[in-house]
Amino acid sequence: MSDKLKEVFLYFFKLGFVAFGGPAAHVAMMERDLVEDKKWLSTEEFLDYMGATNLIPGPNSTEMTMHCGYHRAGVAGLFVGGMSFIIPAASLTLLVAIFFEKSSELAWMTPILDGIKAAVISFIIGAIIKLGKKAVKTKLLLAFGLLTIVMNLLGLNEIFCILIVGFLGLIIHSFIQNRTINSFFLPLLLMANVSYTHLKLFLIFFKVGLVLFGSGYVLFAYLDGELVSNVGWLTRPDLVEAIAVGQMTPGPVLSTATFIGYKLGGFPGAGLATLGIFIPSFFYVLLLHRFLKKMKSSKILKAFLSAVNVAAVAVMVVVTFKMAQSIIIDWRTALIAIASCFVFFSWKKVNTLYIIAGGALAGFLLSLI
């Protein structure tokens, strides 16, 4: 292993253990360490990679580790950088999943878990507001968002809602510009009302990884359609547990795929779900480097992405409403949800780990009343 490849491995492996706070915090850490301190790349190069990741599906901060690894140590650096960032988070998430499975058998843990789920609603709402402000730039994009909500409420699968609106944005842009529309194809693997197998689990997460635009929180909107509504392998409270785990552990939020995989299929399920969700990102980034300049200047791709981002936020609105209905089951969980929202929006920089811990404590204490 070359010295540069060792540097890539050691840096991102360490980052995987300490990268709390979500994608924005991860990117900030990399900018400080790799641009200012280590000087692996310039500010302009770092910003180019940041802009490019917004044009492809997948977890932005994880894809930034791949970009920076590629920049430092070539193709091998891309794969080493991504894997060394993902492995710590996936490993810690697997340990939490094992603990959750054992603790769910204990009656005294039930109000604690209910409290955590109720508290999580606060920062999902916060993510919707933040992403919505960034995504809804025009009245047309607002109309796309409302259309997505209507289609989703009528029962159309979340991924199809997002892709339909994305291509609608592309068509309208092409019509306005009087240009010929390029053909696009995404290999969607359709499944409905099927019994569990390891292969089907892998294919579901692989499909989501292929089309996941937006932040890690959007993942739960996709999985609600795939695993709750479509195949019925999970409940919405199960998904909220996954959100909480994603906040409790460092690294990419998408490591919650490990949690869900273990819950559904044990250790093999954890491995396959993790591989499925992350594999597409490695190849997207590898291809992206060849077409970086062209993609950045493509107005058609930007039109598609703008519509997709709005649709992803709109789907989050619907899913969050449905989640809240299944989580807020009594006055205790309602009180925890309201208090958590108050704390989250009153103290902008509060760490979500404190909100989760507060929800757990409140759930236990209120159960004694």
Sequence and secondary structure as in RCSB ss.txt:
>XXXX:A:sequence
MSDKLKEVFLYFFKLGFVAFGGPAAHVAMMERDLVEDKKWLSTEEFLDYMGATNLIPGPNSTEMTMHCGYHRAGV
AGLFVGGMSFIIPAASLTLLVAIFFEKSSELAWMTPILDGIKAAVISFIIGAIIKLGKKAVKTKLLLAFGLLTIV
MNLLGLNEIFCILIVGFLGLIIHSFIQNRTINSFFLPLLLMANVSYTHLKLFLIFFKVGLVLFGSGYVLFAYLDG
ELVSNVGWLTRPDLVEAIAVGQMTPGPVLSTATFIGYKLGGFPGAGLATLGIFIPSFFYVLLLHRFLKKMKSSKI
LKAFLSAVNVAAVAVMVVVTFKMAQSIIIDWRTALIAIASCFVFFSWKKVNTLYIIAGGALAGFLLSLI
>XXXX:A:secstr
  HHHHHHHHHHHHHHHH  S HHHHHHHHIIIIIIIS SS HHHHHHHHHHHTTSSS HHHHHHHHHHHHHHHH
HHHHHHHHHHHHHHHHHHHHHHHHHHHHTTSGGGHHHHHHHHHHHHHHHHHHHHHHHHHH  SHHHHHHHHHHHH
HHHTT  HHHHHHHHHHHHHHHHHHHHT              S    HHHHHHHHHHHHHH  S TTHHHHHHII
IIIIIS  S HHHHHHHHHHHHHSSS GGGHHHHHHHHHHHHHHHHHHHHHHHHHHHHHHHHHTTSHHHHHT HH
HHHHHHHHHHHHHHHHHHHHHHHHHHH  SHHHHHHHHHHHHHHHHSTT  HHHHHHHHHHHHHHHHT 
